[in-house]
Amino acid sequence: MPTIEIVSDVVCPWCFIGLRRLSAAIELVRQDIPDFSCRKRWLPFFLNPDTPPEGEPYMPFLIAKFGGRERVEAICERIREAGRAHGLEYAFEKIQVRANTLDAHRLVHWAQQQGDAERLVEGLFVAQFQRGDNVGERAVLCRVAAEAGYDATAAAVWLASDQGREAVLAEERAVRALGVTSVPTFIIDRRHAVVGAEDPAVLAEAIRQSLRS
């Protein structure tokens, strides 16, 4: 069974689209290989590693980064259009805080120790981009964990500790050492990589190449 490692950050809007496009790619592969299955594993990436622990105002950051509100609105609309093709509706106007995502990555790390974390990751994207929640807040993270079927109390205990912190930071450094500089990046069996939220056909072909090699 191939392993697809998904390097992403929960505050990256293209990573949400990338998750949908990967699912579509897997369905394309199943047209040829009906019993195809894979293991998904999420690897951390800090899109904005300088984010303060408490976060900071969202829109002012984007305006400063991209050089004006009109430019930001154009980028957001492009993302909205791409998302609609996969049933996603973005609500950028609801987002108030540019969140620090260390705890979110720690929560994913915790969930992956118990199995597949896809429902949790999906929930984090929904919280960030559709509800406008601050995914840097532990109360928000615990609620998302509960919605994904995890024990909220256990999640709270994990987040209140320092567990997983060094592991996540080490994984993020290792990902950058592999040459990853943008997300999403999909790494298939450590042999093939697809950078960006590529078309499902591109992702599907990378998966097929991995199966052939």
Phi, psi and chi 1 to 4 in degrees:
 res  aa     phi    psi   chi1   chi2   chi3   chi4
   1 MET       -  121.5  179.7 -173.2  -62.4      -
   2 PRO   -68.8  152.8   23.4  -32.2      -      -
   3 THR  -108.7  126.6  -64.2      -      -      -
   4 ILE  -108.4  114.1  -59.3  177.1      -      -
   5 GLU   -94.4  128.0  -66.6  171.3  -59.4      -
   6 ILE  -112.2  107.9  -55.1  151.6      -      -
   7 VAL   -87.4  118.6 -173.4      -      -      -
   8 SER  -155.4  171.3   69.8      -      -      -
   9 ASP  -134.8  140.7 -164.0   -0.9      -      -
  10 VAL   -71.7   -9.5  -62.7      -      -      -
  11 VAL  -100.3   12.3  -67.7      -      -      -
  12 CYS   -98.0  111.2  166.3      -      -      -
  13 PRO   -63.4  -32.4   22.6  -32.8      -      -
  14 TRP   -70.4  -22.4  -74.5  104.3      -      -
  15 CYS   -68.9  -33.0  -70.8      -      -      -
  16 PHE   -64.8  -45.8 -162.2    4.5      -      -
  17 ILE   -63.5  -40.2  -66.2  169.4      -      -
  18 GLY   -59.8  -37.0      -      -      -      -
  19 LEU   -62.2  -43.6 -179.1   57.0      -      -
  20 ARG   -65.5  -40.8  -73.9  -72.4 -162.4  -86.3
  21 ARG   -69.0  -32.7  -71.7  179.7  175.0  173.3
  22 LEU   -64.5  -43.0  176.1   60.3      -      -
  23 SER   -59.6  -41.6  -64.5      -      -      -
  24 ALA   -65.7  -37.9      -      -      -      -
  25 ALA   -63.6  -41.4      -      -      -      -
  26 ILE   -62.3  -38.6  -70.8  169.8      -      -
  27 GLU   -65.4  -35.7  -69.7  -52.8  -48.5      -
  28 LEU   -63.7  -42.1  -72.4  175.7      -      -
  29 VAL   -62.7  -37.8  172.7      -      -      -
  30 ARG   -68.9  -17.2  -75.1  177.5  178.2  153.3
  31 GLN   -64.6  -31.1  -69.1  178.7    8.5      -
  32 ASP   -96.3  -33.5  -55.5  -39.3      -      -
  33 ILE  -127.9   85.5  -49.6  168.1      -      -
  34 PRO   -56.3  -30.5  -25.6   35.0      -      -
  35 ASP   -95.8   16.4   61.5  -12.5      -      -
  36 PHE   -62.0  135.7  172.7   78.8      -      -
  37 SER  -144.0  160.3   62.5      -      -      -
  38 CYS  -147.8  163.5   62.7      -      -      -
  39 ARG  -103.3  128.3  175.3  175.0  176.0 -101.0
  40 LYS  -103.1  136.5  -64.1  176.6 -174.2  174.2
  41 ARG  -136.9  129.9 -179.1  167.9  178.4  -97.1
  42 TRP   -93.8  133.8  -85.6  -94.4      -      -
  43 LEU  -114.0  141.8  -63.3  177.0      -      -
  44 PRO   -78.7  149.5   30.7  -36.6      -      -
  45 PHE  -148.7  136.3 -170.6   89.4      -      -
  46 PHE  -100.7  102.6  -63.1  116.2      -      -
  47 LEU   -61.4  -37.9 -169.2   64.1      -      -
  48 ASN  -128.0   80.4  -56.0  -57.9      -      -
  49 PRO   -65.6  -13.7   20.6  -31.3      -      -
  50 ASP   -91.1    6.0   59.8  -23.7      -      -
  51 THR   -62.8  129.1  -54.2      -      -      -
  52 PRO   -59.6  152.5  -18.7   29.7      -      -
  53 PRO   -53.7  -35.1  -26.0   34.0      -      -
  54 GLU   -87.3   -1.1   68.2  -80.4    6.9      -
  55 GLY    81.0 -174.9      -      -      -      -
  56 GLU  -156.6  165.2   64.4  178.2  -50.4      -
  57 PRO   -55.5  135.0  -27.8   36.7      -      -
  58 TYR   -74.4  -59.6 -173.3   67.8      -      -
  59 MET   -63.7  -43.1 -170.7   54.2   66.3      -
  60 PRO   -57.1  -37.0  -27.8   37.0      -      -
  61 PHE   -63.1  -46.6  164.6   76.7      -      -
  62 LEU   -63.4  -40.8  -67.1 -178.4      -      -
  63 ILE   -62.6  -42.2  -69.9  170.8      -      -
  64 ALA   -67.6  -37.9      -      -      -      -
  65 LYS   -69.7  -42.2  179.6  176.6 -179.3  178.4
  66 PHE  -103.2   -2.4  -65.8  111.8      -      -
  67 GLY    86.7   34.9      -      -      -      -
  68 GLY   133.0  154.8      -      -      -      -
  69 ARG   -66.2  -38.2 -177.4  174.2  -73.4  -88.1
  70 GLU   -61.5  -41.5  -73.2 -173.4    7.1      -
  71 ARG   -63.9  -42.1  173.8   69.8  175.7  147.0
  72 VAL   -62.1  -44.7  171.0      -      -      -
  73 GLU   -62.4  -37.9  -72.2  -61.7  -25.9      -
  74 ALA   -64.9  -42.5      -      -      -      -
  75 ILE   -64.3  -44.2  -68.5  168.8      -      -
  76 CYS   -62.5  -39.2  -71.6      -      -      -
  77 GLU   -68.0  -37.0 -175.3   53.3   35.4      -
  78 ARG   -61.7  -41.1  178.1  170.7  168.3 -116.0
  79 ILE   -67.6  -41.2  -65.7  167.4      -      -
  80 ARG   -58.2  -44.5  -74.3 -170.0 -174.7   98.6
  81 GLU   -62.5  -43.7  -72.1 -177.2   13.3      -
  82 ALA   -64.4  -38.1      -      -      -      -
  83 GLY   -67.7  -39.7      -      -      -      -
  84 ARG   -58.5  -32.2  -72.1 -174.2 -167.7  112.2
  85 ALA   -62.9  -18.1      -      -      -      -
  86 HIS  -119.0   21.3  -61.2  -80.8      -      -
  87 GLY    76.6   19.4      -      -      -      -
  88 LEU  -105.0  135.1  -60.7  178.6      -      -
  89 GLU  -117.6  119.4  -70.5  -67.6  -21.1      -
  90 TYR   -90.8  142.3  -76.3   83.9      -      -
  91 ALA  -124.5   64.7      -      -      -      -
  92 PHE   -57.2  -30.5  -67.1  107.9      -      -
  93 GLU   -65.6  -18.2   69.8  -79.0   -1.5      -
  94 LYS   -84.9  -16.9  -67.1 -177.4 -179.4  179.0
  95 ILE   -79.6  122.3  -56.2  171.5      -      -
  96 GLN  -104.5  -28.2  -61.1  -61.9  -47.0      -
  97 VAL  -123.8  131.4  176.8      -      -      -
  98 ARG   -81.1  106.3  177.4  170.6   81.3  108.5
  99 ALA   -82.4  146.3      -      -      -      -
 100 ASN   -78.9  128.5 -177.8  -62.0      -      -
 101 THR  -104.8   12.7   59.0      -      -      -
 102 LEU   -58.3  -48.1  176.1   57.5      -      -
 103 ASP   -66.4  -34.7  -82.4  -14.9      -      -
 104 ALA   -62.2  -42.8      -      -      -      -
 105 HIS   -67.0  -36.2  -73.8  -57.3      -      -
 106 ARG   -62.7  -38.5  -73.5  178.3   57.9 -135.5
 107 LEU   -66.6  -41.1 -172.2   64.6      -      -
 108 VAL   -63.2  -42.1  172.9      -      -      -
 109 HIS   -57.0  -45.1 -180.0   81.0      -      -
 110 TRP   -61.7  -45.5  171.5   76.4      -      -
 111 ALA   -64.6  -37.2      -      -      -      -
 112 GLN   -70.4  -19.3  -71.0 -168.7  133.9      -
 113 GLN   -69.7  -17.7  -67.4  176.0  -14.8      -
 114 GLN  -104.4   -4.0  -54.6  171.4   57.1      -
 115 GLY   137.4 -151.6      -      -      -      -
 116 ASP   -70.4  131.0 -178.9   19.6      -      -
 117 ALA  -105.5   16.0      -      -      -      -
 118 GLU   -61.7  -41.0 -176.0  160.4   -0.8      -
 119 ARG   -61.8  -38.6  -82.3 -169.6   68.8 -170.2
 120 LEU   -66.4  -46.4  175.0   65.3      -      -
 121 VAL   -60.6  -44.9  173.0      -      -      -
 122 GLU   -57.5  -44.3  170.9   92.6   10.0      -
 123 GLY   -63.6  -35.5      -      -      -      -
 124 LEU   -66.2  -40.5  -69.7  168.4      -      -
 125 PHE   -64.9  -41.9  -76.2  130.6      -      -
 126 VAL   -60.5  -45.7  168.0      -      -      -
 127 ALA   -60.1  -44.7      -      -      -      -
 128 GLN   -69.7  -51.8  165.6   71.5   17.1      -
 129 PHE  -101.5  -14.3  -68.5  112.3      -      -
 130 GLN  -112.8  -30.0  -63.4 -177.4  -29.2      -
 131 ARG  -102.3  -18.0  -62.9 -158.8  -58.5 -120.7
 132 GLY    73.6   22.8      -      -      -      -
 133 ASP   -72.0  155.7  -68.2  -18.7      -      -
 134 ASN   -86.5  100.5  178.8   -2.7      -      -
 135 VAL   -77.4    8.4  -67.2      -      -      -
 136 GLY   -92.6  -10.4      -      -      -      -
 137 GLU   -87.3  131.7  -72.4 -173.4   -4.8      -
 138 ARG   -66.3  -32.8  -70.2  177.4  179.4  176.4
 139 ALA   -62.9  -40.0      -      -      -      -
 140 VAL   -64.4  -44.8  169.3      -      -      -
 141 LEU   -62.1  -40.4  -64.9  175.0      -      -
 142 CYS   -65.5  -38.3  -70.3      -      -      -
 143 ARG   -65.1  -43.0 -176.8  168.8   69.6 -113.6
 144 VAL   -62.6  -41.6  172.3      -      -      -
 145 ALA   -60.1  -44.5      -      -      -      -
 146 ALA   -62.6  -41.9      -      -      -      -
 147 GLU   -63.2  -27.7  -68.8  168.0  -10.2      -
 148 ALA   -87.8    1.2      -      -      -      -
 149 GLY    98.9    9.2      -      -      -      -
 150 TYR   -94.2  162.9  -63.9   92.0      -      -
 151 ASP   -76.8  115.0 -176.0  -49.7      -      -
 152 ALA   -63.9  -35.1      -      -      -      -
 153 THR   -66.5  -42.9  -59.8      -      -      -
 154 ALA   -63.9  -39.4      -      -      -      -
 155 ALA   -63.4  -40.5      -      -      -      -
 156 ALA   -64.6  -40.9      -      -      -      -
 157 VAL   -62.8  -43.5  169.4      -      -      -
 158 TRP   -61.2  -47.9  171.3  -92.6      -      -
 159 LEU   -67.8  -32.5  -69.4  170.3      -      -
 160 ALA   -72.1  -18.6      -      -      -      -
 161 SER   -88.4 -174.0   74.3      -      -      -
 162 ASP  -104.0    8.8 -151.4   31.2      -      -
 163 GLN   -64.5  142.3  -65.7 -177.9   78.5      -
 164 GLY    82.6  -13.0      -      -      -      -
 165 ARG   -62.8  -52.9 -176.6  178.7 -172.6  -82.4
 166 GLU   -67.3  -34.5  -69.9  -53.5  -43.0      -
 167 ALA   -63.3  -43.4      -      -      -      -
 168 VAL   -65.3  -45.1  164.3      -      -      -
 169 LEU   -62.8  -38.7  -66.5  174.1      -      -
 170 ALA   -66.9  -40.9      -      -      -      -
 171 GLU   -63.8  -40.4  -82.8 -165.2  -34.8      -
 172 GLU   -65.4  -39.6 -152.1  -95.4   -4.1      -
 173 ARG   -64.2  -40.1  -71.8 -166.9  -62.6  -91.5
 174 ALA   -64.8  -38.2      -      -      -      -
 175 VAL   -63.2  -44.6  160.7      -      -      -
 176 ARG   -65.8  -33.6  -70.8 -175.3 -178.4  -88.8
 177 ALA   -65.5  -25.7      -      -      -      -
 178 LEU   -74.3  -11.4  -72.3  173.8      -      -
 179 GLY   103.8    7.2      -      -      -      -
 180 VAL   -75.4  124.6  175.5      -      -      -
 181 THR  -125.1   -5.8   58.6      -      -      -
 182 SER  -149.0  159.7   63.5      -      -      -
 183 VAL  -131.5  153.4  -73.3      -      -      -
 184 PRO   -77.1  151.3   31.6  -37.5      -      -
 185 THR  -127.8  131.9  -67.1      -      -      -
 186 PHE  -109.4  123.2  -56.7   91.5      -      -
 187 ILE  -114.7  118.9  -56.0  170.1      -      -
 188 ILE  -107.1  112.0  -54.2  162.5      -      -
 189 ASP    51.5   29.3  -83.9  -16.2      -      -
 190 ARG    56.4   21.7  -68.6  -69.5  168.2  116.3
 191 ARG  -118.2  -32.3  -67.9 -161.4  -64.0  -91.7
 192 HIS  -129.5  143.9  -59.3  -85.5      -      -
 193 ALA  -133.5  141.5      -      -      -      -
 194 VAL  -123.0  122.2  176.2      -      -      -
 195 VAL  -100.4  127.6  178.8      -      -      -
 196 GLY    98.2  165.0      -      -      -      -
 197 ALA   -80.9   70.4      -      -      -      -
 198 GLU   -70.6  163.9  -78.1  -73.0   -3.4      -
 199 ASP   -55.6  143.1 -175.1  -84.3      -      -
 200 PRO   -52.9  -33.6  -29.6   36.2      -      -
 201 ALA   -63.5  -36.6      -      -      -      -
 202 VAL   -67.8  -44.9  173.3      -      -      -
 203 LEU   -64.0  -41.2  -75.1  164.1      -      -
 204 ALA   -61.9  -41.7      -      -      -      -
 205 GLU   -66.8  -35.8 -178.2   54.2   30.4      -
 206 ALA   -63.9  -39.0      -      -      -      -
 207 ILE   -65.3  -43.7  -67.1  170.0      -      -
 208 ARG   -62.3  -40.3  -66.9 -172.1 -170.2  102.7
 209 GLN   -60.6  -41.5  -72.7  179.1   12.9      -
 210 SER   -62.6  -39.6  175.8      -      -      -
 211 LEU   -68.4  -29.4  -66.2  172.8      -      -
 212 ARG   -80.9  -24.3  -70.5 -166.4  -67.5  -94.5
 213 SER   -90.8      -   60.2      -      -      -
